[in-house]
Amino acid sequence: GLWKHCIAVARLSERIAESVGDVDVEAAYFAGLLHDIGLIVLDQSMRRVFCKVVDELTPGCDLRQIERDLMTFDHTHLGAFLTESWKMPPSVVAAAEHHHEPQVCLDEHRRLVCVVAVANFFVSRHGVPALGVDAVRYPGDAILEELGLDEGTSLELIQSLPEVLKHAETQVGI
């Protein structure tokens, strides 16, 4: 489910970048694919505590607060640390760090981070959350407006989700 989520966020980030027009489409795909790398590494390297995090999840909860309560850090901190230490592009580092709070990103990667944050929200809200429970908060009207995503464009993106999800399923072999 986590891989399907990441691939779906990557594909939708790509579509949003195409719609927005001034965000590199390949960078959006790559950043969307790796936005939850912190969760993937937690799952693989700290399985016991990762399972405790998953057990605590409820719809609408604050995933990062649960993580901080159990580990003193969250998957966005870990994702930023990992992507930076792996010498990933700064835009990928920014997306891993700020995909739950795009308004905090104030550098040249902000628009790409906003794209990934919106894709993460839409994918999670429409049936493919990273951890089985929708714990992604709405990025806010200001973020959608900043990207130029009006209601009509947002609806088109949401309506494209079945195709995006089908592609994600194909990529992970489901």
Buried (B, 14 or more C-beta within 10 A) or exposed (E): EBBBBBBBBBBBBBBBBEBBEEBBBEBBBBBBBBBBBBBBBBBEEBEEEBEBBBEBBEEEBBBBEBBEEBBEBBBBBBBBBBBBEEEBBEBBBBBBBBBBBBBEBEEEBBBBBBBBBBBBBBBBBBEBBBBEBBBBBEBBEEBBEBBEBEEEBBEEBBEBBEEBBEBBBEBBEE
